[in-house]
Amino acid sequence: MSGIGIWLAPAVAAVDLARHAVGEVLGVDPARVALGREPSGRPFVVGTTGLHLSVGHTPDLAVVAVTALGPLGVDVEPIRPLPAPELAARWFSGPEADWVAAHPDDFLPLWTLKEAVGKALGTGLRGGGLRRPMPLPPPSTLTTTVPDLATMAVAAWRHGNVLLGVACHTAAALGAPLSVAELFQLPRERERRNAARPRSSR
């Protein structure tokens, strides 16, 4: 795959969606996809090199991103009213807090970028990840890198009623296409539900 693929599905386990996404990319039955976790918690595909994935979720939605470009992070946040300036003043650096005070709608994009970058690095938000500077304004396409990480391409954008953030730790990701697939039911789950339905007696 040449870019970054993103899969969204409501009310499913992120691991099931990850198997589906990897199976689709590799052209194999998702049941044959084995996933593991690095000591940092970052997921990987067992027995496959050169494929990177990241998972995220809200209480109602799972998201998975897959790419062959490089280490990857994805985050999803429901769009909702927030005391953005107050939160930014507590968690972000001074310049970013000042930016959010003037641009409160940029709080969630910046938050998702920080989460995604932490996942791409394999560190999460430990060690001051929320104070790591992000590009201002937050970019909506993979055309900008993080100020202190010259090969970390980032993007955050609205998709329906959620905000998606993606980070990929390689210069090859700059300008890479992003594709989003929304699945309202995973194929296997759909088959199970259909099999459980009573059949017509006609």
Summary of the structure (lengths in Angstrom):
residues: 202
radius of gyration: 18.1
end to end distance: 46.6
largest distance: 70.5
contacts: 642
relative contact order: 0.18
helix: 33%
strand: 30%
